[in-house]
Amino acid sequence: MHHDIPDMNEIVGTHDLLLVTLDTLRFDVAEELLAAGRLPHLARVIPNGAWERRHSPGSFTYAAHQAILAGFLPTPASPDGPHPRLFAARFAGSESTEPRTWVFDAPDLPTALAGAGYRTVCIGGVGFFNKQGPLGSVLPGLFQESHWAPELGVPSATSFESQVAVAERVAAEQPPDRPLFLFVNVSALHQPNWFHLPGATREDGDSRASHAAALEYVDAHLGRLFAAMSARRPCFAIVCSDHGTAYGEDGYTGHRIGHEVVWTVPYAHFTLPFAPQEQEPAR
């Protein structure tokens, strides 16, 4: 199942834009938790109450994000393509570009949106966003502003709360007349994630169950992110995974491998209606 795409030429410029990559999230776990009512904040916004099954453009974070941030979002997993794209760099012969696609003349989406008047901000998560060396600076370097700190990273048990706090700060200082493109790479699902499962120990290690617990943890704080991003104008949001990961299937562990649990990812896009936030009363 995949949903009709909106006319992105009407959305770019009038809406804030939010791109959230739930790094390493498997489709099967995302689907199970949504169906079981364990993701209440996502359930309120995901169209038709179901994730779209899609295929990632890459088997690990760096490859997938190079593609995603150039407009190559995960592709619907059904063979009835070509599937129209939301964003596309202008190039001759593109079969997935159609009139509703926002077409740009730039090497990547953040640069293109900056050219269209957006403030572009990256809130990093996993190591490819940590700016600790040249490689970890490539993806954040596509944005006008980027944020990373150890408390936003993979080993932090409170990484997503910390990321949302940065997002709230970014949104609060956003001039009301200028649109915002916010990208958040959520690190909580990436290994190690055992500490999100109550009662688990380091010796137990990561499992499909701790992966699921990490997603529940993320969902618990997503409402704050959605509220911050819809306080100035409507917000067009994309929430997806960049790749999955294996927990022993066919003997495999991890990702950067060609396995179904790595290539198949959950995807959703939706519009958050404009919802101005109540001002805190002056004390």
Secondary structure as UniProt FT lines:
FT   HELIX           8..11
FT   TURN            13..14
FT   STRAND          15..22
FT   TURN            23..24
FT   HELIX           27..35
FT   TURN            36..37
FT   HELIX           40..43
FT   TURN            44..45
FT   HELIX           47..49
FT   STRAND          52..55
FT   HELIX           61..68
FT   TURN            69..71
FT   STRAND          75..76
FT   STRAND          87..89
FT   TURN            92..93
FT   TURN            95..96
FT   TURN            99..100
FT   STRAND          102..104
FT   HELIX           109..115
FT   TURN            116..117
FT   STRAND          119..123
FT   HELIX           127..129
FT   HELIX           135..138
FT   HELIX           140..142
FT   STRAND          145..147
FT   HELIX           150..152
FT   TURN            154..155
FT   TURN            157..158
FT   HELIX           159..172
FT   TURN            176..177
FT   STRAND          180..186
FT   TURN            188..189
FT   HELIX           194..196
FT   TURN            198..199
FT   TURN            202..204
FT   HELIX           208..229
FT   STRAND          235..240
FT   STRAND          246..247
FT   HELIX           249..251
FT   STRAND          253..254
FT   HELIX           260..263
FT   STRAND          264..272
//
